[in-house]
Amino acid sequence: MKHGLKTALIAGCRTPFTRAGTTLKDLTAVELGRIAVREVLAQSNLPGDVVDHLVFGTVVHDPRAPNIAREVGLGVLPTSVPASTVSMACASANRAISDATGLIELGQAHLAVAGGSESLSHIPILVSDRLSQTLVQVSKAKSLKDRMSALSGVRPGDLVPQQPQIAEPSTGETMGEAAERMAKENGISREEQDGWALRSHRRAHIGLEDGRLTAEIAPVYVPPEFDEVVERDNGVRSDTNLEALANLRPAFDRDHGSITAGNASPITDGGAAVVLMSEAAVKAHGVQPLAWIRSFAITALDPGDQLLQGPAYAAPLALDRAGITMDDIDVMEMHEAFAAQVLSNLQALDSDTFAREELGRSEKVGHPDPSRINVMGGSIALGHPFGATGARLTTTLARELARQDGEFGLLTVCAAGGLGFAMVLQRA
């Protein structure tokens, strides 16, 4: 056992991550979550009745299942297992894992399952306020005359659905626009971004081919016939190159931009989950953990500033809480919302000026050699189901620590609202 550490990561797995509208489009976030939870328990050789709590994250909530955790649990676990849903944008699964860690460290649970799922093939479409209010009136009307009277106020423009977009409510700026602004302000070139994207695809392809990534993936039998089996992520482009990436048009600033579909993470469906145990449960079940959770940190900054720069603030705080420095980190996993965001955060971590002006430190935090960052690619290649990515990162980091015989691993996630998340794992 690691002295002083209370929460062990026992196992983690996920569904394939597939582009929205493709092979997993007929599965809801609840169904994807159930697959991940069922499989991670099976891999741990644990029955559902030993689970004390399920914590699950999602971002685009289904109004018909507002507590997705409970719906996931009812399909996999005994009805007596409590379940709670968390939502913290792209760090939702990380928040689920940290919340479950809190339950264990407070002694309120000995074994918890945490993770998240997202089906971006199933996005609720909003209607105008006038149409929404009218439909409520129609549902309450007691006669045909009353229904027709309520409908008479609707105008053709009220029938147009509201286009969903990933935008900041406080600023109106989309995440892509914010990443574009960060690239300009931080001097991150198009060539650097495309280079990072190509690296992500190449490393992910190798990870799928040599079995390191597929070992984390639970196959999905696609309904309704269940004769099609999805076993791999479908966003990884083994055939891409710098020339192909350079030919893509900017997506947000058509004239002067550098963010493209090629150096950003795609809209994706998927689910992921991990099993967490207390030290007492580890002994009782006789299991060997993958890693211990050493620390985590959550930070926030002004969404109107460097929206996706949260990891540069969260990482040093998590390192401090773990009692280590960046020099101790053997493997690092960074969520790749955009290549510009990854490169901006690495730039900040490696900056004495940023350390002094933003962190109140005398010198830079630093970062590992890039060869030890996202060793099997990242979200640009693998995809990004908002609610699930954090559990994927946690699983990959723990397994890669063991493969590389390392001791400490660091993961970071940027999230909408100017939020940042970081967690330190210690190899078991």
KEFIVO-369394 format. One record per residue (C-alpha): x, y, z; residue number from 1. Coordinates in steps of 0.001 Angstrom, whole numbers. Example, Ala and Ser with C-alpha at 12.3 -4.5 7.8 and 13.67 -1.06 7.14 Angstrom:
2
<u: 12300&v: -4500&w: 7800&num: 1>
<u: 13670&v: -1060&w: 7140&num: 2>
***
This chain:
428
<u: 0&v: 0&w: 0&num: 1>
<u: 1111&v: 3600&w: -626&num: 2>
<u: 1448&v: 5239&w: 2775&num: 3>
<u: -1109&v: 7970&w: 3347&num: 4>
<u: -3063&v: 7300&w: 133&num: 5>
<u: -6690&v: 6300&w: 572&num: 6>
<u: -8228&v: 5813&w: -2878&num: 7>
<u: -7081&v: 3159&w: -5317&num: 8>
<u: -7840&v: 3002&w: -9027&num: 9>
<u: -8586&v: -652&w: -9719&num: 10>
<u: -9616&v: -726&w: -13365&num: 11>
<u: -10895&v: 1415&w: -16204&num: 12>
<u: -12428&v: 845&w: -19594&num: 13>
<u: -14468&v: 2578&w: -22251&num: 14>
<u: -16540&v: 2004&w: -25315&num: 15>
<u: -15033&v: 2813&w: -28688&num: 16>
<u: -15134&v: 6561&w: -29308&num: 17>
<u: -16834&v: 7122&w: -32647&num: 18>
<u: -17721&v: 10253&w: -34552&num: 19>
<u: -21265&v: 11467&w: -33919&num: 20>
<u: -23705&v: 10270&w: -36543&num: 21>
<u: -21710&v: 7117&w: -37331&num: 22>
<u: -21556&v: 3612&w: -35875&num: 23>
<u: -22843&v: 4338&w: -32351&num: 24>
<u: -25475&v: 6894&w: -33358&num: 25>
<u: -28395&v: 4676&w: -32323&num: 26>
<u: -27131&v: 4282&w: -28749&num: 27>
<u: -28070&v: 6853&w: -26122&num: 28>
<u: -25671&v: 8210&w: -23509&num: 29>
<u: -27431&v: 6007&w: -20947&num: 30>
<u: -26806&v: 2891&w: -23030&num: 31>
<u: -23167&v: 3820&w: -23651&num: 32>
<u: -22709&v: 4412&w: -19928&num: 33>
<u: -24204&v: 1041&w: -19055&num: 34>
<u: -21802&v: -728&w: -21393&num: 35>
<u: -18806&v: 988&w: -19799&num: 36>
<u: -19927&v: 314&w: -16211&num: 37>
<u: -20864&v: -3306&w: -16898&num: 38>
<u: -17528&v: -3979&w: -18580&num: 39>
<u: -15337&v: -2297&w: -15971&num: 40>
<u: -16967&v: -4387&w: -13233&num: 41>
<u: -16517&v: -7538&w: -15299&num: 42>
<u: -12841&v: -6723&w: -15842&num: 43>
<u: -12480&v: -6218&w: -12094&num: 44>
<u: -14247&v: -9530&w: -11428&num: 45>
<u: -16662&v: -7707&w: -9140&num: 46>
<u: -20433&v: -8159&w: -8772&num: 47>
<u: -22655&v: -5101&w: -8796&num: 48>
<u: -23821&v: -5587&w: -5231&num: 49>
<u: -20414&v: -4584&w: -3809&num: 50>
<u: -20696&v: -1082&w: -5295&num: 51>
<u: -21502&v: 1570&w: -2693&num: 52>
<u: -22053&v: 4496&w: -5062&num: 53>
<u: -22093&v: 5383&w: -8753&num: 54>
<u: -21025&v: 8879&w: -9830&num: 55>
<u: -21429&v: 9673&w: -13511&num: 56>
<u: -20885&v: 12732&w: -15653&num: 57>
<u: -22459&v: 14111&w: -18801&num: 58>
<u: -22627&v: 17496&w: -20504&num: 59>
<u: -25494&v: 17529&w: -23002&num: 60>
<u: -28258&v: 16299&w: -20724&num: 61>
<u: -31232&v: 14358&w: -22022&num: 62>
<u: -34312&v: 16074&w: -20516&num: 63>
<u: -35937&v: 12649&w: -20254&num: 64>
<u: -33103&v: 11347&w: -18040&num: 65>
<u: -31840&v: 14310&w: -15997&num: 66>
<u: -30018&v: 12034&w: -13533&num: 67>
<u: -28139&v: 9930&w: -16071&num: 68>
<u: -26179&v: 8200&w: -13304&num: 69>
<u: -29332&v: 6661&w: -11879&num: 70>
<u: -30509&v: 5443&w: -15285&num: 71>
<u: -27092&v: 3927&w: -15988&num: 72>
<u: -27096&v: 2257&w: -12588&num: 73>
<u: -30611&v: 851&w: -12902&num: 74>
<u: -29524&v: -1030&w: -16018&num: 75>
<u: -26379&v: -2527&w: -14484&num: 76>
<u: -26382&v: -2344&w: -10674&num: 77>
<u: -28799&v: -3370&w: -7906&num: 78>
<u: -31553&v: -815&w: -7368&num: 79>
<u: -30189&v: -160&w: -3868&num: 80>
<u: -26981&v: 1475&w: -5182&num: 81>
<u: -27225&v: 5296&w: -4974&num: 82>
<u: -26238&v: 7237&w: -8078&num: 83>
<u: -25476&v: 10904&w: -8650&num: 84>
<u: -24856&v: 12899&w: -11814&num: 85>
<u: -22216&v: 15617&w: -12132&num: 86>
<u: -21563&v: 18075&w: -14931&num: 87>
<u: -18419&v: 20157&w: -15324&num: 88>
<u: -18167&v: 20523&w: -19095&num: 89>
<u: -15281&v: 18545&w: -20614&num: 90>
<u: -14012&v: 17609&w: -17133&num: 91>
<u: -17293&v: 15960&w: -16082&num: 92>
<u: -15842&v: 12459&w: -15724&num: 93>
<u: -12888&v: 13919&w: -13824&num: 94>
<u: -15330&v: 15614&w: -11466&num: 95>
<u: -17152&v: 12289&w: -11092&num: 96>
<u: -13895&v: 10536&w: -10196&num: 97>
<u: -12861&v: 13240&w: -7731&num: 98>
<u: -16321&v: 13214&w: -6120&num: 99>
<u: -16164&v: 9429&w: -5746&num: 100>
<u: -12687&v: 9825&w: -4262&num: 101>
<u: -14166&v: 12214&w: -1728&num: 102>
<u: -16823&v: 9682&w: -727&num: 103>
<u: -14141&v: 7056&w: -170&num: 104>
<u: -11829&v: 9344&w: 1774&num: 105>
<u: -14716&v: 10455&w: 3998&num: 106>
<u: -15528&v: 6818&w: 4724&num: 107>
<u: -18937&v: 7020&w: 3064&num: 108>
<u: -18034&v: 4408&w: 437&num: 109>
<u: -15481&v: 1634&w: 115&num: 110>
<u: -16082&v: 870&w: -3552&num: 111>
<u: -17349&v: 3364&w: -6111&num: 112>
<u: -17735&v: 3399&w: -9866&num: 113>
<u: -17221&v: 6720&w: -11626&num: 114>
<u: -17088&v: 7939&w: -15204&num: 115>
<u: -19280&v: 9507&w: -17818&num: 116>
<u: -20830&v: 9210&w: -21234&num: 117>
<u: -22061&v: 11354&w: -24086&num: 118>
<u: -24092&v: 10777&w: -27210&num: 119>
<u: -23579&v: 13828&w: -29364&num: 120>
<u: -25660&v: 12061&w: -32003&num: 121>
<u: -28600&v: 12823&w: -29686&num: 122>
<u: -28576&v: 16557&w: -29029&num: 123>
<u: -31853&v: 18021&w: -27703&num: 124>
<u: -33113&v: 20653&w: -30133&num: 125>
<u: -34448&v: 23819&w: -28503&num: 126>
<u: -37396&v: 25861&w: -29725&num: 127>
<u: -38236&v: 29541&w: -29295&num: 128>
<u: -39599&v: 30751&w: -25972&num: 129>
<u: -42884&v: 31737&w: -27638&num: 130>
<u: -43394&v: 28270&w: -29105&num: 131>
<u: -42412&v: 26600&w: -25838&num: 132>
<u: -44899&v: 28683&w: -23848&num: 133>
<u: -47580&v: 28091&w: -26455&num: 134>
<u: -47136&v: 24324&w: -26319&num: 135>
<u: -47508&v: 24426&w: -22545&num: 136>
<u: -50759&v: 26365&w: -22950&num: 137>
<u: -51981&v: 23862&w: -25552&num: 138>
<u: -51265&v: 20955&w: -23203&num: 139>
<u: -53424&v: 22616&w: -20526&num: 140>
<u: -56252&v: 23610&w: -22863&num: 141>
<u: -59571&v: 21908&w: -22129&num: 142>
<u: -61179&v: 22319&w: -25541&num: 143>
<u: -60319&v: 22485&w: -29220&num: 144>
<u: -61267&v: 26172&w: -29227&num: 145>
<u: -58787&v: 26892&w: -26412&num: 146>
<u: -56054&v: 24971&w: -28237&num: 147>
<u: -56616&v: 26892&w: -31460&num: 148>
<u: -56652&v: 30173&w: -29558&num: 149>
<u: -53285&v: 29375&w: -27985&num: 150>
<u: -51789&v: 28388&w: -31353&num: 151>
<u: -53025&v: 31528&w: -33085&num: 152>
<u: -50201&v: 33589&w: -31648&num: 153>
<u: -47463&v: 31447&w: -33188&num: 154>
<u: -45570&v: 33038&w: -36083&num: 155>
<u: -43539&v: 31183&w: -38754&num: 156>
<u: -40276&v: 32410&w: -37216&num: 157>
<u: -41218&v: 30781&w: -33917&num: 158>
<u: -41097&v: 27352&w: -35584&num: 159>
<u: -37412&v: 27588&w: -36496&num: 160>
<u: -35335&v: 25337&w: -34166&num: 161>
<u: -32510&v: 27001&w: -32271&num: 162>
<u: -29146&v: 25803&w: -33568&num: 163>
<u: -27148&v: 24175&w: -30741&num: 164>
<u: -23579&v: 25420&w: -30339&num: 165>
<u: -20753&v: 25107&w: -27849&num: 166>
<u: -20690&v: 28716&w: -26682&num: 167>
<u: -20009&v: 30509&w: -23421&num: 168>
<u: -23260&v: 31896&w: -21985&num: 169>
<u: -21294&v: 34670&w: -20281&num: 170>
<u: -19479&v: 35912&w: -23395&num: 171>
<u: -21280&v: 34360&w: -26388&num: 172>
<u: -17913&v: 33147&w: -27660&num: 173>
<u: -17708&v: 29572&w: -28941&num: 174>
<u: -14937&v: 27320&w: -27708&num: 175>
<u: -13411&v: 27266&w: -31188&num: 176>
<u: -13381&v: 31056&w: -31318&num: 177>
<u: -11699&v: 31145&w: -27920&num: 178>
<u: -9065&v: 28666&w: -29074&num: 179>
<u: -8490&v: 30793&w: -32166&num: 180>
<u: -7969&v: 33848&w: -29995&num: 181>
<u: -5563&v: 31938&w: -27750&num: 182>
<u: -3542&v: 30812&w: -30760&num: 183>
<u: -3155&v: 34437&w: -31902&num: 184>
<u: -2425&v: 35875&w: -28456&num: 185>
<u: 124&v: 33169&w: -27616&num: 186>
<u: 1790&v: 33065&w: -31025&num: 187>
<u: 883&v: 29419&w: -31732&num: 188>
<u: 1347&v: 28891&w: -35476&num: 189>
<u: -790&v: 26841&w: -37835&num: 190>
<u: 2245&v: 24648&w: -38566&num: 191>
<u: 2742&v: 23880&w: -34860&num: 192>
<u: -936&v: 22996&w: -34464&num: 193>
<u: -999&v: 20727&w: -37501&num: 194>
<u: 2201&v: 19088&w: -36310&num: 195>
<u: 641&v: 18291&w: -32942&num: 196>
<u: -2491&v: 16943&w: -34638&num: 197>
<u: -448&v: 14685&w: -36913&num: 198>
<u: 1458&v: 13430&w: -33877&num: 199>
<u: -1844&v: 12617&w: -32156&num: 200>
<u: -3108&v: 10548&w: -35093&num: 201>
<u: 158&v: 8694&w: -35582&num: 202>
<u: 515&v: 7810&w: -31926&num: 203>
<u: -3130&v: 6747&w: -31644&num: 204>
<u: -2796&v: 4547&w: -34719&num: 205>
<u: 217&v: 2787&w: -33211&num: 206>
<u: -1637&v: 2353&w: -29908&num: 207>
<u: -4573&v: 729&w: -31671&num: 208>
<u: -2387&v: -1505&w: -33809&num: 209>
<u: -163&v: -2790&w: -31000&num: 210>
<u: -3136&v: -3401&w: -28681&num: 211>
<u: -2374&v: -882&w: -25945&num: 212>
<u: -5465&v: 1198&w: -26727&num: 213>
<u: -7764&v: -1644&w: -27720&num: 214>
<u: -7074&v: -3248&w: -24330&num: 215>
<u: -8986&v: -336&w: -22790&num: 216>
<u: -11968&v: -675&w: -25140&num: 217>
<u: -15089&v: -2786&w: -24572&num: 218>
<u: -16621&v: -3995&w: -27854&num: 219>
<u: -20121&v: -2718&w: -28563&num: 220>
<u: -22753&v: -4866&w: -30270&num: 221>
<u: -24865&v: -2402&w: -32199&num: 222>
<u: -28668&v: -2622&w: -31916&num: 223>
<u: -31182&v: -3506&w: -33136&num: 224>
<u: -29778&v: -6621&w: -34812&num: 225>
<u: -26595&v: -6780&w: -32710&num: 226>
<u: -24735&v: -8345&w: -35614&num: 227>
<u: -22350&v: -5390&w: -36076&num: 228>
<u: -19532&v: -5184&w: -33539&num: 229>
<u: -17628&v: -1910&w: -33000&num: 230>
<u: -14238&v: -2509&w: -31421&num: 231>
<u: -12125&v: 534&w: -32341&num: 232>
<u: -12255&v: 4300&w: -32418&num: 233>
<u: -13128&v: 5506&w: -35912&num: 234>
<u: -11640&v: 9003&w: -35855&num: 235>
<u: -7990&v: 7982&w: -36024&num: 236>
<u: -6527&v: 8882&w: -39408&num: 237>
<u: -3492&v: 6743&w: -40146&num: 238>
<u: -3359&v: 8141&w: -43679&num: 239>
<u: -3208&v: 11849&w: -42841&num: 240>
<u: -97&v: 13974&w: -43323&num: 241>
<u: 1012&v: 17565&w: -42933&num: 242>
<u: 69&v: 18439&w: -46492&num: 243>
<u: -3492&v: 17172&w: -46040&num: 244>
<u: -3845&v: 19032&w: -42747&num: 245>
<u: -2438&v: 22221&w: -44263&num: 246>
<u: -5056&v: 22135&w: -47032&num: 247>
<u: -7970&v: 22338&w: -44578&num: 248>
<u: -9720&v: 25695&w: -44326&num: 249>
<u: -9862&v: 27550&w: -40993&num: 250>
<u: -13129&v: 26827&w: -39237&num: 251>
<u: -13700&v: 29951&w: -37131&num: 252>
<u: -11711&v: 32793&w: -38671&num: 253>
<u: -11954&v: 32077&w: -42383&num: 254>
<u: -9487&v: 34755&w: -43426&num: 255>
<u: -6795&v: 34751&w: -40763&num: 256>
<u: -7480&v: 31715&w: -38583&num: 257>
<u: -5447&v: 28614&w: -37809&num: 258>
<u: -7994&v: 26329&w: -36088&num: 259>
<u: -9315&v: 23683&w: -38496&num: 260>
<u: -11267&v: 20463&w: -38288&num: 261>
<u: -7910&v: 18720&w: -38529&num: 262>
<u: -6285&v: 20225&w: -35435&num: 263>
<u: -9391&v: 20145&w: -33219&num: 264>
<u: -11148&v: 17256&w: -31488&num: 265>
<u: -14204&v: 15888&w: -33338&num: 266>
<u: -17762&v: 15641&w: -32004&num: 267>
<u: -17960&v: 12103&w: -30622&num: 268>
<u: -20115&v: 9440&w: -28940&num: 269>
<u: -18797&v: 7211&w: -26151&num: 270>
<u: -18737&v: 6172&w: -22513&num: 271>
<u: -16015&v: 5376&w: -19975&num: 272>
<u: -15824&v: 4238&w: -16349&num: 273>
<u: -13359&v: 3385&w: -13597&num: 274>
<u: -13539&v: 1378&w: -10358&num: 275>
<u: -12243&v: 3045&w: -7190&num: 276>
<u: -11636&v: 1372&w: -3824&num: 277>
<u: -10621&v: 2268&w: -298&num: 278>
<u: -7510&v: 663&w: 1172&num: 279>
<u: -9756&v: -1583&w: 3284&num: 280>
<u: -11676&v: -2742&w: 193&num: 281>
<u: -8431&v: -3451&w: -1665&num: 282>
<u: -7388&v: -5763&w: 1160&num: 283>
<u: -10841&v: -7338&w: 1498&num: 284>
<u: -11154&v: -8137&w: -2211&num: 285>
<u: -7509&v: -9082&w: -2638&num: 286>
<u: -7043&v: -6978&w: -5756&num: 287>
<u: -3977&v: -5250&w: -7166&num: 288>
<u: -4674&v: -1590&w: -7958&num: 289>
<u: -3424&v: 78&w: -11109&num: 290>
<u: -2623&v: 3271&w: -9234&num: 291>
<u: -3459&v: 5430&w: -6235&num: 292>
<u: -4999&v: 8883&w: -6499&num: 293>
<u: -2384&v: 11168&w: -4998&num: 294>
<u: -4074&v: 14550&w: -5486&num: 295>
<u: -6299&v: 16651&w: -7711&num: 296>
<u: -7018&v: 20325&w: -8266&num: 297>
<u: -9786&v: 22339&w: -9893&num: 298>
<u: -9267&v: 25952&w: -10901&num: 299>
<u: -11232&v: 28692&w: -12649&num: 300>
<u: -10409&v: 31834&w: -14618&num: 301>
<u: -12308&v: 34569&w: -16440&num: 302>
<u: -14005&v: 32972&w: -19509&num: 303>
<u: -13365&v: 36203&w: -21389&num: 304>
<u: -9627&v: 35768&w: -20981&num: 305>
<u: -7692&v: 32581&w: -21900&num: 306>
<u: -10740&v: 30310&w: -21756&num: 307>
<u: -8891&v: 26997&w: -22156&num: 308>
<u: -5784&v: 27819&w: -20111&num: 309>
<u: -7128&v: 26199&w: -16920&num: 310>
<u: -4630&v: 23288&w: -16925&num: 311>
<u: -1695&v: 25699&w: -16533&num: 312>
<u: -3253&v: 26824&w: -13237&num: 313>
<u: -4518&v: 23443&w: -12033&num: 314>
<u: -1394&v: 21353&w: -12732&num: 315>
<u: 971&v: 23198&w: -10357&num: 316>
<u: -1662&v: 23137&w: -7616&num: 317>
<u: -2148&v: 19370&w: -7990&num: 318>
<u: 1626&v: 18870&w: -7930&num: 319>
<u: 1901&v: 20941&w: -4751&num: 320>
<u: -842&v: 18929&w: -3093&num: 321>
<u: 939&v: 15711&w: -4061&num: 322>
<u: 4178&v: 17023&w: -2585&num: 323>
<u: 6086&v: 16609&w: -5842&num: 324>
<u: 7280&v: 18728&w: -8765&num: 325>
<u: 6971&v: 18393&w: -12517&num: 326>
<u: 10416&v: 16781&w: -12545&num: 327>
<u: 8850&v: 13791&w: -10771&num: 328>
<u: 6244&v: 13214&w: -13503&num: 329>
<u: 6991&v: 10163&w: -15661&num: 330>
<u: 3921&v: 10276&w: -17929&num: 331>
<u: 1462&v: 13067&w: -18722&num: 332>
<u: -1968&v: 12916&w: -20352&num: 333>
<u: -3481&v: 16178&w: -21635&num: 334>
<u: -6953&v: 16496&w: -23059&num: 335>
<u: -6652&v: 17796&w: -26616&num: 336>
<u: -9677&v: 20011&w: -27205&num: 337>
<u: -7565&v: 21855&w: -29766&num: 338>
<u: -3890&v: 21612&w: -30628&num: 339>
<u: -3690&v: 25371&w: -29945&num: 340>
<u: -4991&v: 24819&w: -26412&num: 341>
<u: -2445&v: 22068&w: -25675&num: 342>
<u: 446&v: 24129&w: -27017&num: 343>
<u: -716&v: 27270&w: -25186&num: 344>
<u: -815&v: 25420&w: -21869&num: 345>
<u: 2585&v: 23812&w: -22403&num: 346>
<u: 3945&v: 27237&w: -23305&num: 347>
<u: 2529&v: 28720&w: -20082&num: 348>
<u: 3873&v: 25893&w: -17927&num: 349>
<u: 7318&v: 26473&w: -19422&num: 350>
<u: 7239&v: 30235&w: -18882&num: 351>
<u: 8950&v: 32064&w: -15999&num: 352>
<u: 6847&v: 35134&w: -16833&num: 353>
<u: 3573&v: 33193&w: -16566&num: 354>
<u: 4753&v: 31649&w: -13299&num: 355>
<u: 5521&v: 35048&w: -11769&num: 356>
<u: 2569&v: 37028&w: -13101&num: 357>
<u: -187&v: 34409&w: -12962&num: 358>
<u: 890&v: 31863&w: -10356&num: 359>
<u: 2933&v: 33979&w: -7960&num: 360>
<u: 5894&v: 31613&w: -8321&num: 361>
<u: 9525&v: 32485&w: -8714&num: 362>
<u: 10151&v: 30149&w: -11637&num: 363>
<u: 8346&v: 28105&w: -14263&num: 364>
<u: 6510&v: 24893&w: -13431&num: 365>
<u: 7848&v: 23128&w: -16524&num: 366>
<u: 6490&v: 20040&w: -18247&num: 367>
<u: 7802&v: 16582&w: -19191&num: 368>
<u: 9593&v: 15982&w: -22448&num: 369>
<u: 6925&v: 15856&w: -25207&num: 370>
<u: 7820&v: 12205&w: -25830&num: 371>
<u: 6174&v: 11444&w: -22479&num: 372>
<u: 3011&v: 13481&w: -23148&num: 373>
<u: -9&v: 11754&w: -24760&num: 374>
<u: 2096&v: 8757&w: -25697&num: 375>
<u: -843&v: 7129&w: -27516&num: 376>
<u: -2332&v: 10268&w: -28996&num: 377>
<u: -5193&v: 12260&w: -27606&num: 378>
<u: -8655&v: 13633&w: -28176&num: 379>
<u: -7814&v: 15123&w: -31582&num: 380>
<u: -7400&v: 11593&w: -32948&num: 381>
<u: -9410&v: 9478&w: -30511&num: 382>
<u: -12400&v: 11790&w: -30243&num: 383>
<u: -14028&v: 13641&w: -27386&num: 384>
<u: -17358&v: 12515&w: -25928&num: 385>
<u: -17571&v: 15408&w: -23483&num: 386>
<u: -18730&v: 13478&w: -20422&num: 387>
<u: -16446&v: 10468&w: -20944&num: 388>
<u: -13013&v: 11828&w: -21850&num: 389>
<u: -11819&v: 12308&w: -18269&num: 390>
<u: -12238&v: 8620&w: -17454&num: 391>
<u: -10370&v: 7686&w: -20643&num: 392>
<u: -7463&v: 9905&w: -19642&num: 393>
<u: -7374&v: 8418&w: -16142&num: 394>
<u: -7381&v: 4844&w: -17416&num: 395>
<u: -4729&v: 5455&w: -20068&num: 396>
<u: -2466&v: 7284&w: -17635&num: 397>
<u: -2634&v: 4526&w: -15015&num: 398>
<u: -1961&v: 1768&w: -17516&num: 399>
<u: 871&v: 3650&w: -19201&num: 400>
<u: 2533&v: 4306&w: -15851&num: 401>
<u: 2676&v: 553&w: -15299&num: 402>
<u: 3968&v: -139&w: -18819&num: 403>
<u: 6734&v: 2423&w: -18465&num: 404>
<u: 7579&v: 1417&w: -14896&num: 405>
<u: 6983&v: 5005&w: -13809&num: 406>
<u: 5885&v: 6236&w: -10406&num: 407>
<u: 3942&v: 9469&w: -10951&num: 408>
<u: 1543&v: 10503&w: -13696&num: 409>
<u: -247&v: 13804&w: -14316&num: 410>
<u: -3418&v: 14432&w: -16306&num: 411>
<u: -4961&v: 17759&w: -17216&num: 412>
<u: -8258&v: 18841&w: -18739&num: 413>
<u: -9486&v: 22235&w: -19907&num: 414>
<u: -13214&v: 22865&w: -19652&num: 415>
<u: -15782&v: 25428&w: -20704&num: 416>
<u: -16346&v: 28296&w: -18320&num: 417>
<u: -12609&v: 28805&w: -17875&num: 418>
<u: -12265&v: 25704&w: -15708&num: 419>
<u: -9174&v: 23562&w: -15335&num: 420>
<u: -8645&v: 20120&w: -13804&num: 421>
<u: -5481&v: 18226&w: -12911&num: 422>
<u: -4871&v: 14935&w: -11105&num: 423>
<u: -1729&v: 13157&w: -9967&num: 424>
<u: -1666&v: 9348&w: -9952&num: 425>
<u: 923&v: 7239&w: -8190&num: 426>
<u: 1634&v: 3794&w: -9521&num: 427>
<u: 534&v: 1010&w: -7182&num: 428>
***
